[in-house]
Amino acid sequence: MSTTILPETEYSGPFANYIREAGEINLTEELEISLHDFIRFVQNIPLDKFDYRYAEGKWTIKDIIQHLIDCERVFAYRALRFSRNDKTALPGFDENNYVDNTNAGGRSIQELLTELSAVRHSTLLFYKSLSEEQLKRTGTASTHQLSVRALGFVIIGHQKHHQKVFEERYL
């Protein structure tokens, strides 16, 4: 499944940028490939950069990796609810509050990457278990309509977005 067959009716609002960032991909293949690419990328970052902030009040690389972990959990939970035909509108969340309440700075980069890998493995197995019908189901999250498969593309695009931020502002 690639974004070329993902109609715009399956996503909206701020999520559209992440869908575009994901590019034309096979969803389940890219969930796996993008994780390995990201881990390789992060492992090549100089050690002194992991706690660096490019401006006051900005997140560190460790903070952003924890943010990716937290967001993937939230997006996968939304996808689970929608895939099971749960029509309850789901609220948004305050990503800044989440980052402010982690211990990312006190963790090693290896711990963070191991957790990201575990979360992604769970996400990948979940997406591989879904039927075409379940992938196309939609729900409301943060006041926006999204399909289950759109959320998978959001996970990938969100990660790619932050990798670009690393390249542009941290390295």
Solvent accessible surface area in square Angstrom, and as a share of the most:
residue,aa,sasa,rsa
1,M,48,0.21
2,S,28,0.18
3,T,22,0.13
4,T,86,0.50
5,I,101,0.51
6,L,9,0.05
7,P,62,0.39
8,E,136,0.61
9,T,114,0.66
10,E,15,0.07
11,Y,28,0.11
12,S,44,0.28
13,G,41,0.40
14,P,77,0.48
15,F,14,0.06
16,A,17,0.13
17,N,87,0.44
18,Y,49,0.19
19,I,6,0.03
20,R,158,0.58
21,E,49,0.22
22,A,2,0.02
23,G,29,0.28
24,E,130,0.58
25,I,24,0.12
26,N,58,0.30
27,L,1,0.00
28,T,38,0.22
29,E,104,0.47
30,E,23,0.10
31,L,0,0.00
32,E,74,0.33
33,I,88,0.45
34,S,3,0.02
35,L,11,0.05
36,H,92,0.41
37,D,60,0.31
38,F,0,0.00
39,I,32,0.16
40,R,138,0.50
41,F,38,0.16
42,V,0,0.00
43,Q,101,0.45
44,N,124,0.64
45,I,8,0.04
46,P,72,0.45
47,L,148,0.74
48,D,115,0.60
49,K,53,0.23
50,F,9,0.04
51,D,85,0.44
52,Y,83,0.31
53,R,120,0.44
54,Y,67,0.25
55,A,45,0.35
56,E,176,0.79
57,G,67,0.64
58,K,87,0.37
59,W,43,0.15
60,T,7,0.04
61,I,0,0.00
62,K,21,0.09
63,D,15,0.08
64,I,5,0.03
65,I,0,0.00
66,Q,13,0.06
67,H,5,0.02
68,L,7,0.03
69,I,0,0.00
70,D,23,0.12
71,C,3,0.02
72,E,5,0.02
73,R,116,0.42
74,V,29,0.17
75,F,11,0.04
76,A,19,0.15
77,Y,109,0.42
78,R,6,0.02
79,A,0,0.00
80,L,68,0.34
81,R,51,0.19
82,F,0,0.00
83,S,0,0.00
84,R,127,0.46
85,N,80,0.41
86,D,41,0.21
87,K,136,0.58
88,T,77,0.45
89,A,66,0.51
90,L,15,0.08
91,P,107,0.67
92,G,41,0.39
93,F,60,0.25
94,D,81,0.42
95,E,75,0.34
96,N,83,0.43
97,N,79,0.40
98,Y,83,0.32
99,V,11,0.06
100,D,111,0.57
101,N,110,0.56
102,T,46,0.26
103,N,103,0.53
104,A,1,0.01
105,G,49,0.47
106,G,61,0.59
107,R,55,0.20
108,S,54,0.35
109,I,30,0.15
110,Q,101,0.45
111,E,86,0.38
112,L,0,0.00
113,L,4,0.02
114,T,80,0.46
115,E,34,0.15
116,L,2,0.01
117,S,39,0.25
118,A,62,0.48
119,V,14,0.08
120,R,3,0.01
121,H,105,0.47
122,S,70,0.45
123,T,4,0.02
124,L,11,0.05
125,L,97,0.48
126,F,32,0.13
127,Y,4,0.01
128,K,120,0.51
129,S,78,0.50
130,L,18,0.09
131,S,56,0.36
132,E,104,0.47
133,E,114,0.51
134,Q,40,0.18
135,L,11,0.05
136,K,105,0.45
137,R,58,0.21
138,T,36,0.21
139,G,4,0.04
140,T,40,0.23
141,A,0,0.00
142,S,32,0.20
143,T,125,0.72
144,H,48,0.22
145,Q,83,0.37
146,L,0,0.00
147,S,0,0.00
148,V,0,0.00
149,R,11,0.04
150,A,0,0.00
151,L,0,0.00
152,G,0,0.00
153,F,0,0.00
154,V,0,0.00
155,I,4,0.02
156,I,0,0.00
157,G,0,0.00
158,H,8,0.03
159,Q,5,0.02
160,K,56,0.24
161,H,64,0.29
162,H,18,0.08
163,Q,38,0.17
164,K,100,0.42
165,V,21,0.12
166,F,0,0.00
167,E,83,0.37
168,E,125,0.56
169,R,123,0.45
170,Y,5,0.02
171,L,95,0.47
